[in-house]
Amino acid sequence: MAYLQCGRPQTSERNIFVRHRRPVGAALNGSAIGAIIRRGFQRTGLKVPSCGSHILRHTVATHMIQQGVSIKEIADILRHKSIDTTVIYTKVDIPMLSEVALPWPDERGES
């Protein structure tokens, strides 16, 4: 949100991510965004399974699931034709699952 309010150059471009160098305000393409993200991960030294731009899609889908947004709504936002594709982008939230899990019965069958 801070980027949109303070960091993004003034432009009529509708894309969120735009150039900060000439031509300032022009849309960034997917490969430019991917390169920026890869450089950021290299600088941090974090080891992640994927460090391209798709990590943004995975992150937003995971956060939306945690907020209770339906898979169908996430599929629409990510513009997926198949909900099966969207399911790949969402991650299992173990703390959230533990809230609804039933206690495991002991050897006597009691919880």
C-alpha contacts under 8 A as a table, 3 or more apart, distances in Angstrom:
res1	aa1	res2	aa2	distance
1	M	4	L	5.23
1	M	5	Q	6.27
2	A	5	Q	5.07
2	A	6	C	5.66
2	A	7	G	6.71
3	Y	6	C	5.42
3	Y	7	G	4.30
3	Y	8	R	5.55
4	L	7	G	6.10
4	L	8	R	5.37
4	L	16	I	7.67
5	Q	8	R	6.97
8	R	17	F	7.72
8	R	18	V	7.31
8	R	20	H	7.86
9	P	18	V	7.59
9	P	20	H	6.74
9	P	24	V	7.14
9	P	25	G	5.89
10	Q	25	G	6.68
11	T	25	G	5.15
11	T	26	A	7.75
12	S	25	G	7.82
13	E	16	I	7.96
13	E	18	V	7.73
13	E	25	G	6.76
13	E	26	A	6.68
13	E	27	A	6.62
15	N	18	V	6.81
15	N	27	A	5.99
15	N	28	L	7.92
16	I	27	A	7.92
17	F	27	A	6.35
17	F	28	L	5.96
17	F	33	I	7.91
18	V	24	V	7.35
18	V	25	G	5.11
18	V	26	A	5.31
18	V	27	A	4.43
18	V	28	L	5.11
19	R	22	R	7.03
19	R	23	P	6.67
19	R	24	V	5.06
19	R	25	G	5.12
19	R	26	A	5.37
19	R	27	A	6.25
19	R	28	L	6.05
20	H	23	P	7.66
20	H	24	V	5.00
20	H	25	G	6.49
21	R	24	V	4.95
23	P	26	A	5.86
28	L	32	A	6.07
28	L	33	I	6.57
29	N	32	A	5.45
29	N	33	I	6.47
30	G	33	I	5.16
30	G	34	G	6.11
30	G	53	S	7.28
31	S	34	G	4.96
31	S	35	A	6.13
32	A	35	A	5.12
32	A	36	I	6.30
33	I	36	I	5.16
33	I	37	I	6.29
33	I	53	S	6.23
34	G	37	I	5.16
34	G	38	R	6.12
34	G	51	C	7.86
34	G	52	G	4.81
34	G	53	S	4.47
35	A	38	R	5.09
35	A	39	R	6.16
35	A	52	G	7.29
36	I	39	R	5.24
36	I	40	G	6.23
37	I	40	G	5.02
37	I	41	F	6.32
37	I	51	C	6.61
37	I	52	G	6.11
37	I	53	S	6.40
38	R	41	F	5.20
38	R	42	Q	6.20
38	R	51	C	5.45
38	R	52	G	5.89
39	R	42	Q	5.01
39	R	43	R	6.19
40	G	43	R	5.17
40	G	44	T	6.40
41	F	44	T	5.15
41	F	45	G	6.10
41	F	46	L	5.91
41	F	47	K	7.80
41	F	51	C	6.71
42	Q	45	G	5.20
42	Q	46	L	7.07
48	V	51	C	6.32
50	S	54	H	7.83
50	S	55	I	6.67
51	C	54	H	7.69
51	C	55	I	6.31
52	G	55	I	6.00
53	S	56	L	5.69
53	S	57	R	7.43
54	H	57	R	5.08
54	H	58	H	6.34
55	I	58	H	5.01
55	I	59	T	6.01
56	L	59	T	5.05
56	L	60	V	6.14
57	R	60	V	5.31
57	R	61	A	6.08
57	R	78	L	7.43
57	R	89	Y	7.01
58	H	61	A	5.23
58	H	62	T	6.10
58	H	89	Y	4.79
58	H	90	T	6.28
58	H	91	K	7.94
59	T	62	T	5.17
59	T	63	H	6.19
60	V	63	H	5.13
60	V	64	M	6.05
61	A	64	M	5.10
61	A	65	I	6.20
61	A	74	I	6.42
61	A	89	Y	6.15
61	A	90	T	5.47
62	T	65	I	5.18
62	T	66	Q	6.29
62	T	89	Y	7.25
62	T	90	T	4.91
62	T	91	K	5.67
63	H	66	Q	5.04
63	H	67	Q	6.32
64	M	67	Q	5.03
64	M	68	G	6.46
64	M	69	V	5.34
64	M	74	I	7.23
65	I	68	G	5.13
65	I	69	V	5.24
65	I	70	S	6.82
65	I	71	I	7.39
65	I	90	T	7.11
66	Q	69	V	7.46
66	Q	93	D	7.35
66	Q	96	M	7.75
69	V	73	E	6.55
69	V	74	I	6.92
70	S	73	E	5.26
70	S	74	I	6.38
71	I	74	I	5.07
71	I	75	A	6.04
71	I	83	I	6.96
71	I	86	T	6.96
71	I	87	V	7.28
72	K	75	A	5.00
72	K	76	D	6.24
72	K	83	I	6.57
73	E	76	D	5.07
73	E	77	I	6.28
74	I	77	I	5.07
74	I	78	L	6.06
74	I	86	T	7.12
75	A	78	L	5.18
75	A	79	R	5.75
75	A	80	H	5.03
75	A	81	K	7.41
75	A	82	S	7.38
75	A	83	I	5.98
75	A	85	T	7.99
75	A	86	T	5.47
76	D	79	R	4.83
76	D	80	H	6.26
77	I	80	H	7.85
78	L	86	T	7.81
80	H	83	I	6.81
80	H	85	T	6.60
80	H	86	T	6.58
81	K	85	T	7.80
82	S	85	T	5.48
82	S	86	T	6.98
83	I	86	T	4.96
83	I	87	V	6.32
84	D	87	V	5.21
84	D	88	I	6.85
85	T	88	I	5.44
85	T	89	Y	7.11
86	T	89	Y	5.22
86	T	90	T	6.76
87	V	90	T	5.33
88	I	91	K	7.73
92	V	97	L	7.98
93	D	96	M	5.34
93	D	97	L	6.25
94	I	97	L	5.00
94	I	98	S	6.13
95	P	98	S	5.13
95	P	99	E	6.69
96	M	99	E	5.44
96	M	100	V	7.26
97	L	100	V	5.49
97	L	101	A	6.09
98	S	101	A	5.04
103	P	111	S	5.66
104	W	111	S	5.84
105	P	108	R	7.47
105	P	109	G	5.01
105	P	110	E	4.85
105	P	111	S	4.16
106	D	109	G	5.26
106	D	110	E	5.37
106	D	111	S	5.97
107	E	110	E	7.34
